[in-house]
Amino acid sequence: MRKYKGNGELETVICNGCGKKLAVKQGILLEGALEVCHTWDYFSEKDGETHRFDLCEECYDRLVNELRIRPEVEEQVEFI
């Protein structure tokens, strides 16, 4: 869950999985986290709803370990 200041600067990130408050300094997230923002469309029970949440790296790892099919992982050699 992300909170922003009035000027749009990132203020707080809290993991929706475990409730851990992640380190943010001067609007920059200083820890690994997964941000999910998904708008459900037709043929779902959540048609038109947008769901947003954040997971810390530990909660992400826990979730991925429960999946039957692991996500594809591609290594990036350059960061923008």
C-alpha positions in Angstrom: 0.0 0.0 0.0 1.5 3.3 -1.1 0.9 6.8 0.3 1.9 10.0 -1.4 2.4 13.5 -0.1 0.3 16.4 -1.5 3.0 17.1 -4.1 2.9 13.5 -5.4 6.1 12.4 -3.8 6.1 8.8 -2.4 5.9 9.0 1.4 5.2 5.4 2.6 5.1 1.9 1.3 3.6 -0.9 3.5 3.7 -4.5 2.5 0.1 -5.8 2.2 1.3 -9.3 3.0 3.0 -8.9 6.3 2.5 -5.2 7.2 6.2 -4.3 7.1 6.9 -0.6 6.5 9.5 -0.4 3.7 12.3 2.2 3.7 11.5 5.3 1.7 13.9 8.3 1.5 13.2 11.5 -0.4 10.4 9.8 -2.3 12.6 6.8 -3.4 11.8 3.2 -2.3 15.0 1.8 -0.9 14.0 -1.9 -0.8 12.9 -4.5 -3.2 9.1 -4.6 -3.6 6.5 -5.8 -6.0 3.8 -3.2 -6.9 0.6 -4.6 -8.4 -2.0 -2.5 -10.1 -4.6 -4.5 -12.0 -8.0 -3.4 -13.5 -10.3 -6.3 -13.9 -12.3 -6.5 -17.1 -15.2 -8.4 -18.5 -15.8 -12.1 -17.6 -14.6 -11.6 -14.0 -16.5 -11.1 -10.8 -14.6 -7.8 -10.2 -15.5 -6.2 -13.6 -14.3 -2.5 -13.5 -12.5 -2.7 -10.2 -8.9 -1.7 -9.9 -6.9 -3.5 -7.2 -3.5 -2.2 -6.0 -1.1 -3.7 -3.5 2.6 -4.0 -2.6 4.5 -7.0 -1.4 8.0 -6.9 0.2 10.5 -9.3 -1.3 10.0 -11.9 1.4 6.3 -12.0 0.9 6.8 -12.2 -2.9 9.2 -15.1 -2.5 6.6 -16.9 -0.2 3.8 -16.3 -2.8 6.0 -17.5 -5.7 6.9 -20.7 -3.8 3.2 -21.6 -3.5 2.6 -21.4 -7.3 2.4 -24.6 -9.3 4.0 -22.9 -12.3 6.9 -20.6 -11.4 7.1 -17.2 -13.1 9.5 -16.6 -15.9 12.6 -14.8 -14.8 14.7 -12.8 -17.2 17.9 -11.1 -16.0 18.4 -7.5 -16.9 21.9 -6.4 -17.6 21.2 -2.6 -17.6 19.0 -0.6 -15.3 17.5 2.6 -16.4 
